[in-house]
Amino acid sequence: MTIRLLRTLVAIADARTFSAAAEVVHVTHAAVSQQMQTLEADLGIALFDRSTRTPELTPIAHEIVAKARKLIADYDNLVPSVLADGGLGGIVTLGALRTTLTGLMPQAMAVLKSRFPQMGLHIRPGLTSTLLADLERGTLDAATVTKPHLMPPGLVFRELVTEPMQLIAAIEEPGDDPIELLRKRPFIRFNRSAVVGTLIDNWILSNRIAVAETMELDSPEAIASMVHENLGVSIVPDLAVKPLSGPQVKRLSLGEDAPMRTLGLAYPGNTVKTQAIDALFDALSGVIEEAQPKTRSTSA
């Protein structure tokens, strides 16, 4: 039994099929099948129920996967923990909200790489719920997420910034009343599976606003592009760090009771990459602090 075989087993558990797992571990479908046969022979147990069209993990295999995740994480962290560099010289796998990918994240990563050129960074986009699940599974070292109502046990959340929601409309839209625009114009909804989507929905319901939903998207760039073409209005976060470019749209405040999202960095409480996590948080918070006069104070 080797770490490589365990990685493949975990990839199958996450990807659900041998073919999808083969892409994750960069081997052929046949190689994945052969590796699993080898692992079953080494362990002396059946890991898959092959009576189904797509082989499924047996109950004992699910238990082994859970243990394998910890073994793989310990293996990957072996050198950083021994060298006591806290992960600064290794690879950090970071999850990122799509709303941060064109503003906050690239600027913070540039700062981090300039300070620690030996650090490797792997970025994986996703929704808060998906990223938190990946943190629990041990497939991410940290992630920028919107603070949920309840944090999963074992994970730490460090707040970065609070961002209010705002209404966006086409530049040529004559109206400036966000409530009227929501009632009269088609509504482009932020993915309701996202924490931000839930915050927006709750605010709309609490204000008893009847909206005519026309589409639901989870890409802020796609939403802004649709609004730019005057296909409707939407509610999105007023980002602390604005994208370097993007569609021009009208931005309207939702008032003092606007829903707010708390953006922060989440990571396992038992991580050994403590110095890397601290450096990452410092880079993110530094970029946010530097952007504040340009994005908020000038409009006050």
N, C-alpha and C positions, 0 to 999 in steps of 0.2 A: 504494500500500500504506500503510495507516494502523495505528496501535496498536489502534484499535477492531476492525479486521478480524483482527488477530493474536489479540486477546483471544477473539474468537468461535471461531477455529480451535482455540485451547488448550481452550476450554470444550467443544468437540466431542470433542477427544481425551480429556478427563477424564470427560465424561458419556456418551460412546459413541454418542449419537444426536443428531440435529438438534433433535428435540422437547425433550429434556432440556437441551440446551445453550441453547435459546431461553429457558428459565426462568432459567438462570443469568445470562445477559446481558440479560434483561428485554426481549426483542423477540419477534416472532412467528416461527413455524416458517418461513414464507415469507421473512421478512427474513433469517434465518440462511442459507437457501439462496441468496438473492440476493447476500449478502455474500461467500459462498464462491465464487460464480461470478465476482464482481468480483476477488477475491484471485487466483483461478486465471488470470484474464486479465492482471492486473498482473504476475504472476510468469512467465507463459508456460508453465506446467506443470500437469499434472493432479494435484490433491491427493487425489482420492477415486476409489476403484474403485466405479463405479455399476452394475456388473453384478450385484452382490449385492442382496438385498432391502433391507438397511440399508447405505447407502454406508459404505465402510471407507477409512481413511487408507491411502494408498500408502506404500511404504517411504521415499520421499524426503520425504513429508509428515511422517512421524515425526521425521525429522532436522530439518525446519524447525520443528516444534513445540518441540523441545529448544532450538533457538536463540531461538525466539520467547519462551520462558519467561524467558530471561536479558534479552532486550530489554525485555520488559514490566517486569521487576523493576528494571532500570536506569532506565527511564522513571519508574516510581512513586517511585523513590528520588532522582530528579534534584533536586528542590527541597530535601529534607532534607540531601542531601550538599553542595549549594552553600551553603546557609545555615548549615551546620555545626551544626545543632541536634540531630543524631543521631536524628531521627525524633520528637522530643518534640512537634513541632507538626503532625505528620501523622497518618495512620491506621496503627494497629498491628493486624495480623490474628493473633489468638492461638488456638491449639488448646488444648483442655482435656479432661482425662480426666473421665468422668462422675462418678467418685468425688469430684471436687473442686468440682463445680458448685453444690452446696448449702451448702458451708462455706467452704473456702479461697478459691475464686475470687471470689465476690461481695464478700467482705470486702476482698480485695486490690485488686479493681477500684475499690471505693469509695475506698480510700486513694490509689490512683494518680490517679483523677480529681480528688480534692481537691487534690493537689499540682500536677497538670498538666491543668487544665480544658480546654486547647486540644487535647489529644490525643484522637483518635478511636479507639475500641476495637471491633473486630469479633471475636466469640467463636464458635468452631466446635468442637463436641464430637466425640470419637472415641476409638478404641482407640489404644494406643501405636504399633502397627505402621502404622496408617493415618496418624497424625499425623506420624510420622517420614518416611513416603513423601511427604506433602504438603510437609514442610520441604525435602526433596530436590528436589521439583518447583518450589519457589519460590512456592507458593500460600499459605504461612504464613510469618510473620516469626519466630514462636517458639511453643513448646508446652510445657505441663506434661505430663510423661510418666513412666512407670516405667522405670528404667534397664534396658535389655535386656542380654543376654549380650554382644552386640557392637554398638557404635554405628556407624551408617553413616559412611563417610569424608566429611569435609567438614563434619560437624555437631559442635557443642560441647555438652557436658552439664555443667550446674552443679548440684550436689546441694543440695536443700532440706531434706530430712528423711528419716529411716528409720522406717518404720511396720511393726510386727509384725502378723501375721495373728491373728485371734481367731475363736472359734466363737460363733455367735449362735443362740439357741433361743427358743421362746415363753416368756413370763413364767411361765405355769402349768406349764412343764416341771419335773417334780420332780427330775430328775437334774442333777448338777453335774460329772460326769466327761465331758470332751469326747470322749475316745476311745470310751467306751461309747455316748455319744449318736450318734456317727458310725456306729457299727456297728449300732445298733438302730433309728434313726430314718431316714426318707427323707432323701436328701441333695440339696439345691438347689445345683447347681454354678455357680460363677462362670465365665463364658465362657472356654472353654479356648483361644480364639484370642488372648485378652489375656495380657500378660506375667504379670499377677497370677494368672490361671487356671493358667498353666503352673507357677508357683511352688507353688500349692496342690496341684496334681496330683502334683508331684514329692515333696512332703512326705507326702502320703497313701500314695504307693507306697513311700517309704523306711520308713514306719512299718508297712507291711503291713496297712493297714486296708481291709477290704472294705466299700465303701459301696453303698447301693441308690439310684442316681441316679434322681430323679423329674422334674427339669427343669434347664434350663441357661439362665441369664439374664446379661445384661451391664449391667443397670441396678441399682445398689446399692439404690435406693429400692424397686424391684420385688422384689428379693430379701428385703429387710427386711419388706416387706408380706406376702409369702408366709409367712415365718417367724412373723410376728406372728399370723397366722391358724392357726398350729400345723400347717402343711402339711409341715414338715420342718425340718431344721437346715442351716446353711451356714457357710462360712468366708469372711470378708471382712477387709479392712484395718482396723486400729484407727486411725482417722483422727486425725492430729495436730490438725486443726481440725474440730470436730464440726459437723454441720448444725444450723441454728437450730431445726428441728423434724423430726419423723419418727416412724414406728411405734416403740413401746416394745418392746424385746426384751431377753432375758437375754444378757449378754456374758461369755464364759469364756475365760480365757487358755489357750493351747496349750502353755505351759511354756517352758523355756529354749531348746528346739530349734525354736521356732515359726519358720516361714518369714518372711522380712522383705522388704519391697519398699523400694527407694530411689526416692523421688520427687524429681524435679528439673526444671529448665528447660532445654530443648534449643533450639538455634537455629543457623543457618548461620554457619560461622566467618568468612565474608567479608561479613557484614552491614554496612551503613552506618548502621543504626539502633542504633548502640552505646549511646547515652545512653538511648534508650527501653528497650532490653533491660536495662540496668543498673537503671533506675528500676523496671522490672517485677519484676526479681529482688529488689530491696530491699523492695518492697511485699509480695511473697509471703513472704519470709523474716521480715519484721517481724510479719506476722499470725500466722505459725507460732510465733515466739518469744513473742508476747503470749499465745497460747493454751496454751502449755505448762503453766503452773501450774494452769490450770483443768481440763486434760484428763489430765495425767499425774502431776504432783507430789502432787496431793490424794489420789490413789489408791495412792500408794507406801506 
